[in-house]
């Protein structure tokens, strides 16, 4: 596990450096993988991660955490991606699970299975993937008056309850 040195966002009382060990799942910072950096291995983050370089491995938010992934023009991720929100203007080769919003910019290229909450696609983006939107369920009454769960995308002929 990777640990950061810091002070959990508190301003130090003196001019000295605070070297308290901080669990990265508690920090909502901004991280950058620069254009001249290639990582071979898994990357875990919280807050915001911008990839300008290349990652060969899984890119994921910490379990139970939230995070936004930004993949810049020319950047490449070869591996699975798990994040709360993703903005892509580069290339992702691998499955993606985006909890909320997926935004594909002009230079985006996605190859792999994609699960998303909502998706925005700009002209020029290329998606060579099987895309599945997360669906919500609604409570319906069956013939016995008991609630039944159906996908909201199905043709519903019975009355929806409050």
N, C-alpha and C positions, 0 to 999 in steps of 0.2 A: 504494500500500500504506500502511496505517495503522501507525504506530509509537508505542509507549508509552514514556514516560520513567519510569525506575525503577531498582531495584537487584536485580532477579531474586530478590526475597524475602529478601535479606540485610539485616540491621539495620545502619544506618549507624554507623560508629565515632564520629562526631561529631554535633553537633546540626545540621549543615548539610544541605541537600537534595542528594541524589545525582541527577545528571542524565544518567546513562548511558543510551544508547539500547538498548532491549530489543526483540527480535523477539517480537511478540505470540503466535506459535505456541508459544513456550517458557513462557508464563505461564498458569497455571490460576487465573484470577481470577473475580470475580463482577461482571457488568455489568448495568446497568439502563437500560431505555428507559422513562422515566416516563410517566404518564398524560397529561401536557400536552405531549408531544413526538411529532411525526410525522416519519418519515424517508422520503424518496423516494430509493431507491437500494439497493444491495446491502449487507448487513451480514454480516461474517465474525467469528467469535468462537472462543474456546476456554475451557474451564472451564464456567461457568454464565452463561446470559443470561436475564434476566427481562424480558418485554415487558409493560408496563402500558399503553402507548400504541398507536401505529399505525405499521406498516412497509409501504410500497408498494415491494416489491422482494424479491430473494432473501435468505433468512436461512440461513446455512450455517456449519458448523464449518470451520476451516482444513483444507486438504488434508492428510490423514494425522493429523489431530488428533482429539480427542474432546471432546464438549460436551453439556451438558444445556440444553434450551430449555424455559422455563416461560412459557406464554401465559396471563396473568391474565384474570379475569372482566372483560369489556368491552374487552379488547385485540383488535386486528385485525391479521392479516398477510395482505396481498394479494400472493402470489408463492410460488415454490417454497421448500420447507423441507428441509434436509439436516442431520440431527443424530444423535448417538448415542442419546440418550434425550429424549423430549418429554412434557411434562405440559401438557394443554390444558384451560383453563376459559373460554377466549375463542373467537375465530373465526379459522380459517385457510381462505383461498380460494386454492387452488393445490395442485399435487402435493407429496407428502411422501415422503421416504425416511428412515425411522427404523431405524437399524442394530440397536438392541436393543429397548428397551421404549417403548411408546406408551401413555400413560394419559389417558383422556378423562373429565373431571369433569362434573358436572351441567349446567353452562352451555356445554359445548363444542359447537362447530359446525364441521364439517369438510366442505369441498366440493372434490373433486378426487381424483385417483388416489393411493392410499396403499400403500406397501410398508413392512412392519414385521417385527420379530422376534417380539415378544409384544405383546398388546394387552389393556388392561383398560378396560371401559366401565361408567360409573356411570349409574344411572337418570336420564333426562332429557337425556343427551347425544344430539346429532343428528349422524349421519354420512351425508352425501349423497355417497358416494364409492365407487369401486371399490377394495376392499381386498384385498391379496395378502400372505400371510404368507411370509416367507423360509423355504425348505425346506432341510433337510439331505439329504445323500445317504448311502446305505449301500452297502457293497461286497457283491455277490452273486456266486456262482459260476454261470457259464453252462454249457451242455452240454459244452463243451470243457475245463472246469475253470479257465477264465480269469476274473479278477474283472470284473464288469460294474457300472456305476454306474446306479442307479435312484433315482427320488425316493422318499423315505421314506413319502410319502402314498399310494403305489400299493399294490394288493393283492399281497403277496409270497407266493409258494407255494414258493419254493426256500429252502434253508437259508442263513441269514446267517452269514458267516464272522467269526472273531474279529478 
